[in-house]
Amino acid sequence: MNSTEHTPERPQEAAASPRAAILMVDDHPANLLALEAILEPLGQDLVKATSGEEALKQLLQRDFAVILMDVQMPGLDGFQTAALIKQRERTRTIPIIFLTALSRDAAHVFKGYAHGAVDYLLKPFDPEILRSKVSVFVDLFLKEQQLQRQAALLRQRDREALERQSALRYRRLTEALPEPMWAARADGALTYANRAWREYTGHQEGYELSLSSFLQDVHPADRERMRVVWSDGLEQVHGSTQEFRLRRKDGVYRWHLARAVPEHDEHGALVGWLAIATDIDDKRRAEEALARFKTTLDATLDCVLMFTPDTLTLAYANAGAAKQLSSSVEELVGLSVLEVEGAFDETGFRKLLAPLMSGTLPSQTYSTNHRRRDGTEVPVEVVLQYVAEKEGPGRFISVARDITERQRAETALRLASEAKDAFLAAASHELRTPLAAAKGHAHLALLKLGGQTEAGPGKSLQIINRQIDRMAKLVEDLLDISRLQAGRLSLELEPFDLSQLVLETRDRMAVLSQTHELKVEVPEHLEGTWDRGRLDQVLTNLLSNAIRYSPEGGQVLVRLAAEGDSGVHLSVKDQGVGIPSEKQRLIFERFGRAHGSKYGGLGLGLTISQGIVEQHGGRIWAESTGKVGQGSTFNVWLPRRTEAQAATPTESSRTPS
C-alpha cells in the first residue's frame, strides 16, 4: 500500500482562503496523476489513496468535499468501500463519484447508485465535465463550512449576550431578594450589598463597604465572634453558618442566621464569597416562648408528653407524667410512646396520628389506659395535637388526665339512673292495673246514668274518666321510655295506607281545639309497611305539640309526600312560639322542654317519637327560627318498607284495652 500523497503547498495568499479536500481513490498511480492534473486548477487540497483501506484511514483524519473512487480495486473494491463510508455517521453524507472503465452494464451502474454514489462516470471521461462536477461539490462543501463558521460565530455572540443577560438577571435577582445579601472578593473584601440590606440598615447606595463598616451594624456582643469566624473561613476556604444580631435602621437589633459560602469558577479556583442573612428573630422568640411553655407544663398535674412523628420516641415528659406513670422524667424520655399507650399497636396509633399531621383534624380526644412501668394501668382521657415546625418534622403533644375518679362517679351515676329507670318501669306496671279497673268502673257508672253527663254525678264521672285517660297516657309514655332505654321497643309491621292514617288522626285531633285549623295535604294513597299504632302515636304527639305550642291558634299544616319508591316525607308545621336554636337538640332528650313547664307536658313525647321513627329506620328533626309567630316544622322521613327489627317482642307494647 502506497502512502498518501499531497499536492505542493500553495502561496501564502491562497493558503489563507478556505480550501476543500478532495479524496481520489485508485489502485493505479497513473490514474491518480491524471485525476490530479484535471482537478489541480480548482486550487483545492488533493489527497490520493491507492486502496479502499487507505481511503478509510484518510476519512478518519479529515473531512472531504467529494470522493472520486475507482470501482475495480484489489481488496476492498469501490462498492464495498462506499458501503463502509455510508455506515459511519460522520462520512455518510460525503458525495461519491464512481469512475470505471470496465463495466458499462446498466445493472452495474444501478449498483453504484445503490451504494450511495451521486454519479457514475465511465472512462474515458471529459476532463471539463469531471472538473465541473467536482467544482459543484467543492462549492457546496465550502458554503457549508462557511455557514458552520457563521453559525459558530452567532453562537459565540449569543453566548456572550446570554452571559451579559445572565449577569444582569443575577444582579436583578439579588436586588429582588427579601433578605440581606453580600458579595466579596476572594480575599474577603466586600464589593456588593443588595437592596434588602440597604433598606434594613438605612444605608444609601454607594455606601463604602468594608468588613469594619459591616461590623458596625453587628451587635457589640457579637462583633468579635463574627470577625473571627470570617477570618477563619477566608483562611480555610470553607463555608460557615452563624447566628448574630444585626441592627435595623431604627436601632433595633434582630437575630439573623448568616450563611457564607465560597464561590469557585469552572476550574475550581476561588473567585469570591457570597453571604446571605435570614431574619430568625421571630423564631428565637418562639423558641423562648416554647421554653417558658415547657416550664408551665412542668408545673401542671396532668401527664404531658411530647414525641416525634417519625420514631414515636418521647422527647419530653413533665413532672405530672412521671407521677401518673410511677416513673421518673429521665426514665420516660427516650421510650417509645407505644410503651405508654398500651391499647395501640404501631399501625393503629399511626392511623390515629395521620389526620393530625395532614391538618384534617386540629386535635384528637379519646379515652384509653396508660401503662405504668410496673405493668398496672391508669384510665386517662387524652387530648392529642400536632405542632408543625417550619424546619423539621414537628412533634406531637399529648395531655392525659387521670379519669379514675370521674369513671367512679359516672359508674355511680349510671347505676343510680338504672335504678331510677327500673323504679319507673316497675311503678308504671303497677299503676296499669288499678287504672284499668278505675277506667272500667267509671265507664260502667256512666252507662248506668244513661249518658246524663251535663251536670251532677255524670259530669263528675266524665271528668274522672278524662283524668284516668291522661294518667294512663302518662303511664304508657313512661313504659315506652323504659322500653327504649332497654332496647325492647318492638314493632308490629303491616302494610297500610299512611294517607288514611293522617286523615284519621287529623279528624281525631280536630276536636281538641276549635281555634286551630288542621290542614292536610296528602296523596290519595300512600302504601307502605310500618307499625300503624306506633306511627299513630308519632302523629298524635306531633299534632298535640303543634296545638299546645300555638296558644294563639292559627293553622297547623300536615304534609305527606312520597320520595320516589324508597321513602316518604311527613312534616307538621305550626304558627306558634317556635323553638330557640340552642334548644333544638334538647327537645329530643328525655324530659327535655324548650319552654320549661309553661305549656305543660313531661317532655317525653318527642323522645318516644324519635325512638319509634329510628326503630323504623328513619329520622326526625325540627326546623325553627325561634321567632314567635313563625312556629316550627317537624320533619319525619321513613323508608317505604320497614324491615322487621323485633320479630319476637319480649313484652306487650300496647296498653291493655
C-alpha positions as CSV (number, residue, x, y, z in Angstrom):
1,M,0.0,0.0,0.0
2,N,1.5,3.4,-1.0
3,S,1.5,6.3,1.4
4,T,-0.8,9.2,0.9
5,E,0.5,12.0,-1.3
6,H,-0.4,15.7,-1.2
7,T,-0.1,18.4,-3.8
8,P,2.6,21.0,-3.4
9,E,1.8,23.9,-1.0
10,R,0.1,27.0,-2.4
11,P,1.3,30.5,-1.9
12,Q,0.7,32.2,1.4
13,E,-2.2,34.3,0.0
14,A,-4.1,31.2,-1.3
15,A,-3.4,29.3,1.9
16,A,-5.3,32.0,3.7
17,S,-8.5,31.3,1.8
18,P,-10.7,28.4,2.8
19,R,-9.8,25.2,0.9
20,A,-11.7,21.9,0.5
21,A,-10.1,18.4,0.4
22,I,-10.9,16.1,-2.5
23,L,-10.2,12.3,-1.9
24,M,-9.0,10.4,-5.1
25,V,-9.0,6.6,-4.7
26,D,-7.5,4.4,-7.4
27,D,-5.1,1.4,-7.3
28,H,-3.2,2.7,-10.4
29,P,-0.9,5.6,-9.7
30,A,-1.1,6.7,-13.3
31,N,-4.9,7.3,-12.9
32,L,-4.3,9.3,-9.8
33,L,-1.8,11.5,-11.6
34,A,-4.3,12.0,-14.4
35,L,-7.0,13.0,-11.9
36,E,-4.6,15.3,-10.1
37,A,-3.9,17.1,-13.4
38,I,-7.6,17.5,-14.1
39,L,-8.5,18.8,-10.7
40,E,-5.4,20.9,-9.9
41,P,-6.9,24.1,-11.5
42,L,-9.6,24.0,-8.8
43,G,-7.0,25.1,-6.2
44,Q,-8.1,22.6,-3.5
45,D,-6.3,20.0,-1.4
46,L,-6.0,16.8,-3.4
47,V,-5.5,13.7,-1.4
48,K,-4.6,10.4,-3.1
49,A,-5.3,6.8,-1.8
50,T,-4.3,3.7,-3.7
51,S,-6.8,1.3,-1.9
52,G,-10.1,1.2,-0.1
53,E,-8.4,0.6,3.2
54,E,-6.2,3.7,2.8
55,A,-9.2,5.8,1.8
56,L,-10.9,4.8,5.0
57,K,-7.9,5.8,7.0
58,Q,-7.9,9.2,5.3
59,L,-11.6,9.7,6.2
60,L,-10.7,9.2,9.9
61,Q,-8.3,12.1,9.8
62,R,-10.2,14.9,8.0
63,D,-13.4,15.8,6.2
64,F,-13.7,15.8,2.4
65,A,-15.9,17.7,-0.1
66,V,-16.1,14.8,-2.6
67,I,-14.7,11.3,-3.2
68,L,-13.6,10.1,-6.6
69,M,-13.4,6.3,-6.4
70,D,-12.4,3.6,-8.8
71,V,-14.8,0.6,-8.8
72,Q,-12.3,-2.2,-9.6
73,M,-9.7,-2.4,-6.9
74,P,-7.9,-5.3,-5.1
75,G,-9.0,-5.9,-1.5
76,L,-11.9,-3.6,-0.8
77,D,-13.5,-2.6,-4.2
78,G,-15.2,0.7,-4.7
79,F,-18.7,-0.6,-3.8
80,Q,-17.5,-2.2,-0.6
81,T,-15.6,0.9,0.4
82,A,-18.6,3.1,-0.3
83,A,-20.8,0.9,1.8
84,L,-18.4,1.2,4.8
85,I,-18.3,5.0,4.3
86,K,-22.0,5.3,4.3
87,Q,-22.2,3.3,7.6
88,R,-20.3,6.0,9.5
89,E,-22.3,8.9,10.8
90,R,-19.6,11.5,10.0
91,T,-18.9,10.4,6.4
92,R,-22.3,9.1,5.2
93,T,-23.2,12.5,3.6
94,I,-19.9,12.9,1.5
95,P,-20.8,12.6,-2.2
96,I,-19.1,9.8,-4.0
97,I,-18.4,9.7,-7.8
98,F,-17.6,6.3,-9.1
99,L,-15.0,6.0,-12.0
100,T,-14.7,2.8,-14.1
101,A,-13.6,1.7,-17.5
102,L,-14.6,-2.0,-17.2
103,S,-18.4,-2.3,-16.7
104,R,-20.8,-0.3,-18.8
105,D,-23.7,-2.6,-17.9
106,A,-26.8,-0.8,-16.6
107,A,-27.1,-3.2,-13.6
108,H,-23.5,-2.3,-12.6
109,V,-24.4,1.4,-12.8
110,F,-27.5,0.9,-10.7
111,K,-25.4,-1.0,-8.1
112,G,-23.2,2.1,-7.8
113,Y,-26.1,4.3,-7.2
114,A,-27.5,1.8,-4.7
115,H,-24.2,2.1,-2.7
116,G,-24.7,5.8,-2.3
117,A,-23.0,7.3,-5.4
118,V,-24.1,10.7,-6.6
119,D,-22.6,10.0,-10.1
120,Y,-21.2,7.1,-12.2
121,L,-18.6,8.1,-14.8
122,L,-17.2,5.8,-17.5
123,K,-13.7,6.1,-18.7
124,P,-12.5,7.9,-20.7
125,F,-14.4,10.9,-19.5
126,D,-14.3,14.6,-20.4
127,P,-11.9,16.4,-18.0
128,E,-14.0,19.6,-18.2
129,I,-17.2,17.7,-17.2
130,L,-15.4,15.9,-14.3
131,R,-13.9,19.2,-13.1
132,S,-17.3,20.9,-13.3
133,K,-19.0,18.2,-11.3
134,V,-16.3,18.2,-8.7
135,S,-16.3,22.0,-8.6
136,V,-20.0,21.9,-7.7
137,F,-19.5,19.7,-4.7
138,V,-16.5,21.7,-3.6
139,D,-18.5,24.9,-3.7
140,L,-21.3,23.2,-1.7
141,F,-18.7,22.0,0.8
142,L,-17.2,25.4,1.2
143,K,-20.6,27.1,1.5
144,E,-21.5,24.6,4.2
145,Q,-18.2,25.3,6.0
146,Q,-18.9,29.0,5.8
147,L,-22.3,28.5,7.2
148,Q,-20.9,26.5,10.1
149,R,-18.4,29.2,10.9
150,Q,-21.1,31.8,10.8
151,A,-23.3,29.7,13.0
152,A,-20.4,29.2,15.4
153,L,-19.8,32.9,15.4
154,L,-23.5,33.6,16.1
155,R,-23.5,31.0,18.9
156,Q,-20.5,32.8,20.4
157,R,-22.2,36.1,20.2
158,D,-25.4,34.6,21.6
159,R,-23.4,33.1,24.4
160,E,-21.8,36.4,25.2
161,A,-25.1,38.2,25.1
162,L,-26.6,35.4,27.3
163,E,-23.7,35.9,29.8
164,R,-24.4,39.6,29.9
165,Q,-28.1,39.0,30.3
166,S,-27.4,36.4,32.9
167,A,-25.2,38.8,34.8
168,L,-27.9,41.4,34.6
169,R,-30.5,38.9,35.7
170,Y,-28.3,37.8,38.6
171,R,-28.0,41.4,39.7
172,R,-31.7,41.9,39.5
173,L,-32.3,38.7,41.3
174,T,-30.0,39.6,44.2
175,E,-31.7,43.1,44.3
176,A,-35.1,41.4,44.5
177,L,-34.1,39.1,47.3
178,P,-36.1,39.9,50.5
179,E,-33.0,39.0,52.7
180,P,-29.8,41.0,53.1
181,M,-27.0,39.6,50.8
182,W,-23.3,40.4,50.4
183,A,-20.6,39.6,47.8
184,A,-16.9,39.7,48.4
185,R,-13.7,39.1,46.5
186,A,-11.5,36.0,47.1
187,D,-9.5,38.0,49.7
188,G,-12.7,38.8,51.7
189,A,-13.1,42.4,50.7
190,L,-16.8,43.3,50.4
191,T,-17.8,44.5,46.9
192,Y,-21.6,44.5,46.9
193,A,-24.6,44.6,49.2
194,N,-28.2,44.2,47.9
195,R,-31.3,46.4,48.2
196,A,-32.7,44.4,51.2
197,W,-29.5,45.2,53.2
198,R,-29.7,48.9,52.3
199,E,-33.4,49.1,53.3
200,Y,-32.8,47.1,56.5
201,T,-29.8,49.2,57.7
202,G,-30.8,52.5,56.1
203,H,-27.5,52.9,54.2
204,Q,-27.7,54.5,50.8
205,E,-26.4,53.0,47.6
206,G,-22.8,53.9,47.3
207,Y,-22.1,53.4,51.0
208,E,-18.5,52.4,51.4
209,L,-18.5,48.7,52.1
210,S,-15.8,47.0,54.2
211,L,-15.5,44.5,57.0
212,S,-15.2,47.3,59.5
213,S,-18.3,49.1,58.3
214,F,-20.3,45.8,58.2
215,L,-19.3,45.0,61.8
216,Q,-20.5,48.4,62.9
217,D,-24.1,47.2,62.2
218,V,-23.5,44.0,64.2
219,H,-24.4,43.9,67.9
220,P,-21.3,44.7,70.1
221,A,-21.5,41.4,71.9
222,D,-21.3,39.5,68.6
223,R,-18.7,41.6,66.7
224,E,-15.5,39.8,67.7
225,R,-17.0,36.4,67.2
226,M,-18.2,37.3,63.7
227,R,-14.7,38.8,62.9
228,V,-13.0,35.5,64.0
229,V,-15.5,33.3,62.1
230,W,-15.0,35.4,58.9
231,S,-11.2,35.3,59.2
232,D,-11.2,31.5,59.7
233,G,-13.5,31.0,56.7
234,L,-11.1,33.0,54.5
235,E,-8.1,31.2,55.7
236,Q,-9.5,27.6,55.5
237,V,-11.8,28.4,52.5
238,H,-14.9,26.8,53.9
239,G,-18.5,28.0,54.3
240,S,-19.9,28.8,57.7
241,T,-23.3,29.4,59.4
242,Q,-23.6,31.8,62.3
243,E,-26.4,33.4,64.4
244,F,-25.8,37.1,65.2
245,R,-27.8,40.3,65.9
246,L,-27.9,42.9,63.1
247,R,-29.0,46.5,63.7
248,R,-32.1,47.7,61.9
249,K,-32.3,51.3,60.7
250,D,-34.5,52.2,63.7
251,G,-31.7,51.0,66.0
252,V,-33.4,47.7,66.9
253,Y,-31.1,44.6,66.9
254,R,-32.8,41.5,65.4
255,W,-31.3,38.0,65.3
256,H,-30.2,36.7,61.9
257,L,-28.9,33.4,60.6
258,A,-25.9,34.2,58.3
259,R,-24.6,31.7,55.7
260,A,-21.4,32.4,53.9
261,V,-20.2,30.1,51.0
262,P,-17.1,30.3,48.8
263,E,-17.7,30.9,45.0
264,H,-15.5,28.9,42.6
265,D,-15.0,29.1,38.8
266,E,-15.2,26.2,36.4
267,H,-11.7,25.2,37.2
268,G,-12.3,25.1,41.0
269,A,-10.4,28.3,41.7
270,L,-11.7,30.6,44.5
271,V,-13.2,33.7,42.9
272,G,-15.2,35.2,45.7
273,W,-17.7,34.8,48.5
274,L,-21.4,35.1,48.9
275,A,-23.3,35.6,52.1
276,I,-27.0,35.9,53.0
277,A,-28.7,36.6,56.3
278,T,-32.1,35.3,57.2
279,D,-34.2,37.1,60.0
280,I,-34.8,34.5,62.7
281,D,-35.8,36.9,65.4
282,D,-39.4,35.7,65.5
283,K,-38.2,32.0,65.5
284,R,-35.9,32.7,68.5
285,R,-38.7,34.4,70.4
286,A,-41.0,31.4,69.6
287,E,-38.3,29.1,70.9
288,E,-38.0,31.1,74.1
289,A,-41.8,31.1,74.4
290,L,-41.7,27.3,74.0
291,A,-39.2,27.1,76.7
292,R,-41.4,29.1,79.0
293,F,-44.3,26.9,77.9
294,K,-42.4,23.8,78.9
295,T,-41.8,25.4,82.3
296,T,-45.5,25.8,82.7
297,L,-46.1,22.3,81.6
298,D,-43.7,21.0,84.2
299,A,-46.0,22.7,86.8
300,T,-49.3,21.1,85.6
301,L,-50.7,18.0,87.3
302,D,-51.8,16.3,84.0
303,C,-49.5,14.0,82.2
304,V,-47.9,15.9,79.3
305,L,-45.8,14.0,76.7
306,M,-44.1,15.2,73.5
307,F,-42.9,12.7,70.9
308,T,-41.6,12.8,67.4
309,P,-43.8,11.6,64.5
310,D,-41.1,9.5,62.7
311,T,-39.8,7.3,65.6
312,L,-42.6,7.9,68.1
313,T,-39.9,8.5,70.7
314,L,-40.7,10.6,73.8
315,A,-38.7,13.8,73.7
316,Y,-40.3,15.4,76.7
317,A,-42.3,14.3,79.8
318,N,-43.4,16.7,82.6
319,A,-43.5,16.0,86.3
320,G,-47.2,15.2,86.1
321,A,-46.3,12.4,83.6
322,A,-43.7,11.0,86.0
323,K,-46.2,10.9,88.8
324,Q,-49.1,9.4,86.8
325,L,-46.9,6.7,85.3
326,S,-45.0,6.0,88.5
327,S,-41.6,6.7,86.9
328,S,-39.1,9.5,86.6
329,V,-38.8,12.0,83.7
330,E,-35.3,10.6,82.8
331,E,-36.8,7.1,82.5
332,L,-39.6,8.3,80.3
333,V,-37.6,10.4,77.8
334,G,-36.3,8.1,75.1
335,L,-39.1,5.5,75.5
336,S,-41.5,4.8,72.6
337,V,-44.9,6.3,73.3
338,L,-46.3,2.9,72.4
339,E,-44.9,1.6,75.8
340,V,-47.3,4.1,77.4
341,E,-50.2,3.8,75.0
342,G,-50.8,0.2,75.8
343,A,-54.1,-0.1,73.8
344,F,-52.5,0.6,70.4
345,D,-50.1,-1.2,68.1
346,E,-47.9,1.0,65.8
347,T,-50.2,0.7,62.8
348,G,-53.3,1.6,64.7
349,F,-51.5,4.5,66.5
350,R,-50.2,6.0,63.2
351,K,-53.8,5.9,61.8
352,L,-54.8,8.0,64.8
353,L,-51.9,10.5,64.1
354,A,-52.5,10.7,60.3
355,P,-55.4,13.2,60.3
356,L,-53.4,15.5,62.7
357,M,-50.3,15.6,60.5
358,S,-52.3,16.2,57.4
359,G,-54.3,19.0,59.0
360,T,-57.6,17.3,58.6
361,L,-58.3,17.5,62.3
362,P,-56.9,20.1,64.8
363,S,-56.8,17.6,67.7
364,Q,-57.9,14.1,68.8
365,T,-59.6,13.4,72.1
366,Y,-60.0,9.8,73.2
367,S,-60.1,7.7,76.3
368,T,-57.6,4.9,76.9
369,N,-55.4,3.3,79.5
370,H,-51.8,4.3,80.1
371,R,-49.4,1.6,81.1
372,R,-47.1,2.2,84.1
373,R,-43.6,0.8,84.4
374,D,-44.8,-1.8,86.8
375,G,-47.5,-3.1,84.4
376,T,-50.5,-1.6,86.0
377,E,-52.8,0.7,84.0
378,V,-54.5,4.0,84.7
379,P,-57.6,5.2,82.8
380,V,-57.0,8.6,81.1
381,E,-58.6,11.0,78.7
382,V,-56.1,12.1,76.1
383,V,-56.0,15.3,74.0
384,L,-53.5,14.9,71.2
385,Q,-52.3,17.7,69.0
386,Y,-49.6,18.1,66.3
387,V,-47.3,21.1,66.3
388,A,-45.8,21.7,62.9
389,E,-42.4,23.4,62.5
390,K,-41.0,25.4,59.6
391,E,-38.0,23.1,59.6
392,G,-38.1,19.5,60.7
393,P,-41.0,17.1,61.1
394,G,-42.7,18.8,64.1
395,R,-43.9,17.0,67.2
396,F,-46.9,15.7,68.9
397,I,-48.1,16.9,72.3
398,S,-50.3,14.5,74.4
399,V,-52.1,15.8,77.5
400,A,-53.6,12.9,79.5
401,R,-55.8,13.5,82.5
402,D,-56.4,10.7,85.1
403,I,-60.1,9.9,84.9
404,T,-60.2,7.3,87.7
405,E,-62.4,9.4,89.9
406,R,-64.6,10.5,87.1
407,Q,-65.2,6.9,86.0
408,R,-66.2,6.0,89.5
409,A,-68.6,9.0,89.6
410,E,-70.0,8.0,86.1
411,T,-70.5,4.5,87.3
412,A,-72.3,5.6,90.4
413,L,-74.5,7.9,88.3
414,R,-75.2,5.2,85.7
415,L,-76.3,2.8,88.5
416,A,-78.5,5.5,90.0
417,S,-80.0,6.2,86.6
418,E,-80.6,2.5,86.0
419,A,-82.2,2.2,89.5
420,K,-84.5,5.2,88.6
421,D,-85.5,3.6,85.3
422,A,-86.2,0.3,86.9
423,F,-88.3,2.1,89.5
424,L,-90.3,4.0,86.9
425,A,-90.8,0.8,84.9
426,A,-92.0,-1.1,88.0
427,A,-94.2,1.7,89.1
428,S,-95.7,2.1,85.7
429,H,-96.5,-1.6,85.5
430,E,-98.1,-1.5,89.0
431,L,-100.2,1.6,88.1
432,R,-101.7,0.0,84.9
433,T,-103.9,-2.5,86.8
434,P,-105.6,0.0,89.2
435,L,-106.0,2.5,86.3
436,A,-107.6,-0.2,84.1
437,A,-110.0,-1.0,87.0
438,A,-110.9,2.6,87.7
439,K,-111.5,3.2,84.0
440,G,-113.8,0.2,83.8
441,H,-115.9,1.3,86.9
442,A,-116.1,4.9,85.7
443,H,-117.3,3.7,82.3
444,L,-119.9,1.4,83.9
445,A,-121.2,4.2,86.1
446,L,-121.6,6.4,83.1
447,L,-123.6,3.7,81.4
448,K,-125.9,3.4,84.4
449,L,-126.6,7.2,84.3
450,G,-127.8,6.8,80.7
451,G,-125.5,9.4,79.3
452,Q,-126.5,12.2,81.6
453,T,-123.1,14.0,81.8
454,E,-124.1,17.6,81.7
455,A,-124.5,18.1,85.5
456,G,-124.3,16.3,88.8
457,P,-122.7,12.9,89.1
458,G,-122.5,12.4,85.4
459,K,-120.3,15.5,84.9
460,S,-118.0,14.4,87.7
461,L,-117.7,10.9,86.3
462,Q,-116.8,12.4,82.9
463,I,-114.1,14.5,84.5
464,I,-112.8,11.4,86.3
465,N,-112.8,9.4,83.1
466,R,-110.7,12.1,81.3
467,Q,-108.2,12.2,84.1
468,I,-107.9,8.4,84.1
469,D,-107.1,8.6,80.3
470,R,-104.5,11.2,81.0
471,M,-103.0,9.2,83.7
472,A,-103.0,6.1,81.5
473,K,-101.2,8.1,78.7
474,L,-98.5,9.2,81.2
475,V,-98.0,5.6,82.4
476,E,-97.8,4.4,78.8
477,D,-95.2,7.1,78.0
478,L,-93.1,6.0,81.0
479,L,-93.3,2.4,79.9
480,D,-92.3,3.4,76.3
481,I,-89.3,5.3,77.7
482,S,-88.3,2.2,79.7
483,R,-88.6,0.1,76.6
484,L,-86.5,2.5,74.6
485,Q,-83.8,2.5,77.3
486,A,-83.8,-1.3,77.4
487,G,-83.9,-1.6,73.6
488,R,-87.2,-3.5,73.8
489,L,-89.5,-1.2,71.8
490,S,-91.0,-3.7,69.3
491,L,-92.8,-3.0,66.1
492,E,-95.9,-4.8,64.7
493,L,-95.3,-4.3,60.9
494,E,-98.2,-4.4,58.4
495,P,-98.9,-2.8,55.0
496,F,-101.4,0.1,55.2
497,D,-102.3,3.4,53.7
498,L,-100.4,6.2,55.5
499,S,-102.5,8.9,53.9
500,Q,-105.6,7.4,55.5
501,L,-103.9,7.3,58.9
502,V,-103.0,11.0,58.6
503,L,-106.6,11.9,57.8
504,E,-108.0,9.8,60.7
505,T,-105.5,11.4,63.1
506,R,-106.5,14.9,61.9
507,D,-110.2,14.2,62.4
508,R,-109.5,12.9,65.9
509,M,-107.3,15.8,66.9
510,A,-109.5,18.5,65.4
511,V,-112.0,18.2,68.3
512,L,-109.3,19.2,70.9
513,S,-109.1,22.8,69.8
514,Q,-111.6,25.0,68.0
515,T,-109.0,27.8,67.5
516,H,-106.7,25.8,65.2
517,E,-107.2,24.9,61.6
518,L,-105.8,21.5,60.9
519,K,-105.0,21.5,57.2
520,V,-103.8,18.3,55.5
521,E,-102.0,17.8,52.1
522,V,-101.6,14.1,51.4
523,P,-101.7,12.0,48.2
524,E,-104.8,9.9,47.6
525,H,-103.0,6.7,48.6
526,L,-99.5,6.1,50.0
527,E,-99.0,2.5,50.8
528,G,-96.1,1.2,52.8
529,T,-95.1,-1.3,55.6
530,W,-94.9,0.2,59.0
531,D,-96.3,-0.2,62.5
532,R,-99.7,1.6,62.3
533,G,-100.2,2.0,66.0
534,R,-96.7,3.4,66.6
535,L,-97.0,5.9,63.7
536,D,-100.4,6.9,65.0
537,Q,-98.6,7.7,68.3
538,V,-95.9,9.8,66.5
539,L,-98.6,11.8,64.6
540,T,-100.6,12.3,67.7
541,N,-97.5,13.6,69.6
542,L,-96.6,16.0,66.8
543,L,-100.1,17.4,66.4
544,S,-100.5,17.7,70.1
545,N,-97.3,19.7,70.4
546,A,-98.3,21.9,67.4
547,I,-101.6,22.7,69.1
548,R,-100.0,23.1,72.6
549,Y,-97.3,25.5,71.5
550,S,-99.7,27.6,69.3
551,P,-101.7,29.2,72.2
552,E,-103.0,31.9,69.8
553,G,-104.4,29.3,67.5
554,G,-103.7,29.5,63.7
555,Q,-103.1,26.9,61.1
556,V,-101.4,23.6,61.6
557,L,-100.3,22.2,58.2
558,V,-99.6,18.4,57.8
559,R,-97.9,17.4,54.5
560,L,-97.2,13.9,53.3
561,A,-95.3,13.1,50.1
562,A,-93.6,10.1,48.6
563,E,-89.8,10.4,47.8
564,G,-89.6,8.0,44.9
565,D,-90.1,4.4,45.7
566,S,-87.7,4.4,48.6
567,G,-89.2,6.7,51.3
568,V,-91.8,9.1,52.5
569,H,-91.6,12.6,54.0
570,L,-94.0,13.8,56.6
571,S,-94.0,17.3,58.1
572,V,-96.1,19.1,60.7
573,K,-95.8,22.9,60.6
574,D,-97.4,25.3,63.1
575,Q,-97.5,29.1,63.7
576,G,-96.7,29.0,67.3
577,V,-93.9,30.2,69.6
578,G,-91.1,28.4,67.8
579,I,-88.0,26.7,69.3
580,P,-84.8,28.7,70.1
581,S,-81.9,27.3,68.1
582,E,-79.9,26.4,71.2
583,K,-82.8,24.2,72.5
584,Q,-83.5,22.3,69.2
585,R,-81.3,19.4,70.3
586,L,-82.6,19.4,73.8
587,I,-86.2,18.7,72.8
588,F,-85.5,15.1,71.8
589,E,-83.9,14.3,75.1
590,R,-85.9,12.7,78.0
591,F,-87.8,15.4,79.8
592,G,-86.4,18.0,77.5
593,R,-88.7,21.0,77.1
594,A,-87.7,24.1,75.1
595,H,-90.0,26.4,77.2
596,G,-89.9,24.7,80.5
597,S,-93.2,23.8,82.2
598,K,-95.1,26.9,80.8
599,Y,-97.0,24.9,78.2
600,G,-97.4,21.6,80.2
601,G,-96.2,18.1,79.3
602,L,-93.5,16.0,80.7
603,G,-91.1,16.2,77.7
604,L,-91.4,12.6,76.8
605,G,-93.4,12.7,73.6
606,L,-90.6,13.7,71.2
607,T,-88.2,11.3,72.8
608,I,-90.6,8.4,72.2
609,S,-91.4,9.7,68.7
610,Q,-87.7,9.7,67.8
611,G,-87.3,6.2,69.1
612,I,-90.2,4.9,67.1
613,V,-89.0,6.7,63.9
614,E,-85.5,5.4,64.3
615,Q,-86.8,1.9,65.0
616,H,-88.4,2.1,61.6
617,G,-85.0,3.1,60.1
618,G,-86.0,6.7,59.6
619,R,-85.1,10.0,61.2
620,I,-86.9,13.0,62.7
621,W,-85.7,16.6,63.0
622,A,-87.0,20.1,63.8
623,E,-86.7,23.4,61.9
624,S,-87.4,26.7,63.5
625,T,-86.2,30.3,63.5
626,G,-87.1,30.6,67.2
627,K,-89.4,33.7,66.5
628,V,-92.9,33.9,67.9
629,G,-95.5,33.6,65.1
630,Q,-93.2,31.7,62.7
631,G,-93.6,28.5,64.6
632,S,-91.8,25.2,64.0
633,T,-91.7,22.5,61.4
634,F,-91.2,18.9,62.5
635,N,-90.0,16.6,59.7
636,V,-90.1,12.8,59.6
637,W,-88.5,10.6,56.9
638,L,-89.4,6.9,56.8
639,P,-88.3,4.1,54.4
640,R,-91.2,2.9,52.3
641,R,-90.7,-0.7,53.6
642,T,-89.5,-1.2,57.1
643,E,-87.6,-4.4,57.9
644,A,-88.7,-6.3,61.0
645,Q,-86.4,-5.4,63.8
646,A,-88.1,-7.1,66.7
647,A,-89.7,-10.3,65.5
648,T,-90.3,-11.7,68.9
649,P,-91.3,-8.9,71.4
650,T,-90.2,-9.5,74.9
651,E,-93.3,-7.9,76.3
652,S,-96.5,-6.3,75.1
653,S,-96.0,-2.9,73.7
654,R,-99.7,-1.8,73.8
655,T,-101.8,-0.6,76.7
656,P,-104.5,-3.2,77.6
657,S,-107.9,-2.1,76.5
